[in-house]
Amino acid sequence: MGIPCKHGACALGLSNIDPTTRVSEYFTNNTYKAVYEPIWIPIRGIELWKILKIDPRVRAPILIVRAGHPRMQRKRMEKMPDLVIKLKFCSSSR
């Protein structure tokens, strides 16, 4: 038993059964809090944070130029001709 899928929840709803009664005990908030209670450590205030000597901002990655000729990307809209169809014979004369 676990969490019912959306089809199972719809079937339970059609049978007038509350889908939350079919969820396993492991997925309840009380069980979650009981499991993680001993390892929750509160975060210290901002005044106790360490001041870094380096800039903590994320920088753009360094570009690496790969060996060889770059792969050509097809640009569909530039290469597509206008949608004009040329017929050798008139299609209404057949």
C-alpha positions in Angstrom: 0.0 0.0 0.0 1.2 3.5 -0.7 -0.3 6.6 -2.2 -3.1 5.7 -4.7 -2.6 6.9 -8.3 -5.0 9.4 -9.8 -7.0 6.7 -11.4 -7.3 4.8 -8.1 -8.3 8.1 -6.3 -11.0 8.7 -8.9 -12.3 5.1 -8.5 -12.4 5.5 -4.7 -14.2 8.9 -5.2 -16.8 7.2 -7.3 -17.3 4.6 -4.6 -17.8 7.4 -2.0 -14.6 6.3 -0.2 -12.2 9.0 1.0 -8.8 8.4 -0.8 -6.9 9.8 2.2 -8.0 6.7 4.2 -6.2 4.5 1.7 -2.8 6.2 2.1 -0.2 4.2 4.0 0.7 5.4 7.6 4.3 6.0 6.4 3.1 9.0 4.3 1.4 11.0 7.1 2.7 14.2 8.5 3.0 12.8 12.0 5.2 9.9 10.8 7.4 12.4 8.8 7.9 14.6 11.8 8.6 11.7 14.1 11.3 10.3 11.8 13.1 13.6 11.2 12.7 15.2 14.6 16.0 14.1 16.1 18.1 15.4 13.2 16.5 18.8 12.7 19.1 21.4 13.5 17.9 25.0 13.7 19.7 27.6 11.5 21.7 30.2 13.3 20.9 33.9 12.8 22.5 35.9 10.0 24.7 37.7 12.5 26.5 34.4 13.3 27.2 33.6 9.7 30.9 33.4 8.5 32.0 36.2 6.2 33.7 34.8 3.2 36.8 36.3 1.7 35.8 35.2 -1.8 32.9 36.4 -3.9 30.0 33.8 -3.4 28.2 34.7 -6.6 28.0 32.0 -9.3 30.0 32.8 -12.4 29.4 31.7 -16.0 31.2 28.5 -16.9 34.5 28.8 -18.8 33.9 28.0 -22.5 35.9 25.2 -23.9 36.7 25.2 -27.6 36.5 21.7 -28.9 38.7 20.4 -31.7 37.3 19.9 -35.1 34.8 21.6 -37.3 31.6 22.7 -35.5 28.5 20.8 -36.3 26.1 22.6 -38.7 22.7 23.3 -37.2 19.9 23.3 -39.8 17.9 26.5 -39.7 14.6 25.3 -41.0 12.8 28.6 -41.5 15.7 30.2 -43.5 16.1 27.2 -45.8 12.4 26.5 -46.4 11.2 27.8 -49.7 7.9 29.5 -50.1 5.0 27.0 -50.2 4.6 27.2 -54.0 4.0 23.9 -55.7 4.8 23.7 -59.4 2.9 20.9 -61.3 3.9 19.6 -64.7 0.3 19.1 -65.7 -2.9 20.8 -64.5 -4.5 18.6 -61.9 -8.1 19.4 -63.1 -7.5 18.1 -66.6 -7.1 14.5 -65.7 
